[in-house]
Amino acid sequence: MTDTPNTRVAVLVGSLRAGSVNRKLAEILRDEAPAGVTLDIVEGLDQVPFYNEDLDGADAPAAAAALRERVASADRVLAVTPEYNGTMPAVLNNAIDWISRPYGAGAVVGKPFGVIGATPTPYGGKWAHGDAARSAGIAGAIVVEDVIVSQSAVDVDPATDPEVRAKLLAALNTLVEFVPEVSAA
Ligand SMILES: Cc1cc2nc3c(=O)[nH]c(=O)nc-3n(C[C@H](O)[C@H](O)[C@H](O)COP(=O)(O)O)c2cc1C
């Protein structure tokens, strides 16, 4: 019997509210992911304290350690987020800060990273998505530029529209199939 390769994607949802459109999109991708792809929606981001270097180290708070472990054990990282005041919500920014440390060796370092989401404006949260991608890239992730998808929810319900769902699933596939360049050094 041969082992079936499995790609694990850690999913960071940038909205905490129960009725979140973006959480719903993350759940749709989880439920419709192709065979061999597992989406792990990281719960408890609201329990992770604001990043504080005084708290970090061997005794980092349990919620932060759990976040790091979930991301470190994943093959890919996908943020699914709305936009707050022209950037990413603080809960996502905080999660990225925790997985960026220790400097150069954080859980996100070297992980292919994508960011998608929907907001009820014509821009679909593009500033949030751009900022999250830049931040994750500075933290050491490999940002997959084709997996930055900002979906407007003005004239469409992203959770039920077949074209939007297909577009988001295609983005997930692009992230999963992305092959990082191997350094010749
Ligand atoms: C504090 C706050 C700030 C917001 N700022 C923006 C914004 O800058 N751009 C935008 O497109 N939507 C903005 N919104 C609207 C959110 O995109 C909208 O509420 C969205 O549905 C939230 O996503 P969710 O359904 O996943 O919770 C803001 C909402 C809140 C609560």
The ligand as an SDF file (V2000), in Angstrom:
LIG
                    3D

 31 33  0  0  0  0  0  0  0  0999 V2000
  -13.9150   47.9890   12.6370 C   0  0  0  0  0  0  0  0  0  0  0  0
  -14.3280   47.7240   11.2180 C   0  0  0  0  0  0  0  0  0  0  0  0
  -13.6570   48.3450   10.1940 C   0  0  0  0  0  0  0  0  0  0  0  0
  -13.9740   48.0540    8.8590 C   0  0  0  0  0  0  0  0  0  0  0  0
  -13.2330   48.6220    7.8540 N   0  0  0  0  0  0  0  0  0  0  0  0
  -13.4010   48.1870    6.5830 C   0  0  0  0  0  0  0  0  0  0  0  0
  -12.5080   48.5960    5.5460 C   0  0  0  0  0  0  0  0  0  0  0  0
  -11.5780   49.3480    5.7420 O   0  0  0  0  0  0  0  0  0  0  0  0
  -12.6960   48.0920    4.2890 N   0  0  0  0  0  0  0  0  0  0  0  0
  -13.7190   47.1980    4.0180 C   0  0  0  0  0  0  0  0  0  0  0  0
  -13.8030   46.7470    2.8850 O   0  0  0  0  0  0  0  0  0  0  0  0
  -14.5850   46.8240    4.9740 N   0  0  0  0  0  0  0  0  0  0  0  0
  -14.4510   47.2850    6.2470 C   0  0  0  0  0  0  0  0  0  0  0  0
  -15.2970   46.8670    7.2380 N   0  0  0  0  0  0  0  0  0  0  0  0
  -16.4490   46.0490    6.8810 C   0  0  0  0  0  0  0  0  0  0  0  0
  -16.0830   44.5740    6.8980 C   0  0  0  0  0  0  0  0  0  0  0  0
  -15.3850   44.2640    5.7350 O   0  0  0  0  0  0  0  0  0  0  0  0
  -17.3870   43.7670    6.9650 C   0  0  0  0  0  0  0  0  0  0  0  0
  -18.0120   43.9870    8.2050 O   0  0  0  0  0  0  0  0  0  0  0  0
  -17.1270   42.2930    6.7280 C   0  0  0  0  0  0  0  0  0  0  0  0
  -18.3220   41.6370    6.4880 O   0  0  0  0  0  0  0  0  0  0  0  0
  -16.4810   41.6680    7.9070 C   0  0  0  0  0  0  0  0  0  0  0  0
  -16.1190   40.3730    7.5680 O   0  0  0  0  0  0  0  0  0  0  0  0
  -16.7730   39.1140    8.2770 P   0  0  0  0  0  0  0  0  0  0  0  0
  -18.1710   38.9800    7.7170 O   0  0  0  0  0  0  0  0  0  0  0  0
  -15.9040   37.9920    7.8780 O   0  0  0  0  0  0  0  0  0  0  0  0
  -16.8020   39.3780    9.7440 O   0  0  0  0  0  0  0  0  0  0  0  0
  -15.0270   47.1700    8.5690 C   0  0  0  0  0  0  0  0  0  0  0  0
  -15.7200   46.5610    9.6290 C   0  0  0  0  0  0  0  0  0  0  0  0
  -15.3760   46.8200   10.9230 C   0  0  0  0  0  0  0  0  0  0  0  0
  -16.1250   46.1260   12.0450 C   0  0  0  0  0  0  0  0  0  0  0  0
  1  2  1  0
  2  3  1  0
  2 30  2  0
  3  4  2  0
  4  5  1  0
  4 28  1  0
  5  6  2  0
  6  7  1  0
  6 13  1  0
  7  8  2  0
  7  9  1  0
  9 10  1  0
 10 11  2  0
 10 12  1  0
 12 13  2  0
 13 14  1  0
 14 15  1  0
 14 28  1  0
 15 16  1  0
 16 17  1  0
 16 18  1  0
 18 19  1  0
 18 20  1  0
 20 21  1  0
 20 22  1  0
 22 23  1  0
 23 24  1  0
 24 25  2  0
 24 26  1  0
 24 27  1  0
 28 29  2  0
 29 30  1  0
 30 31  1  0
M  END
$$$$
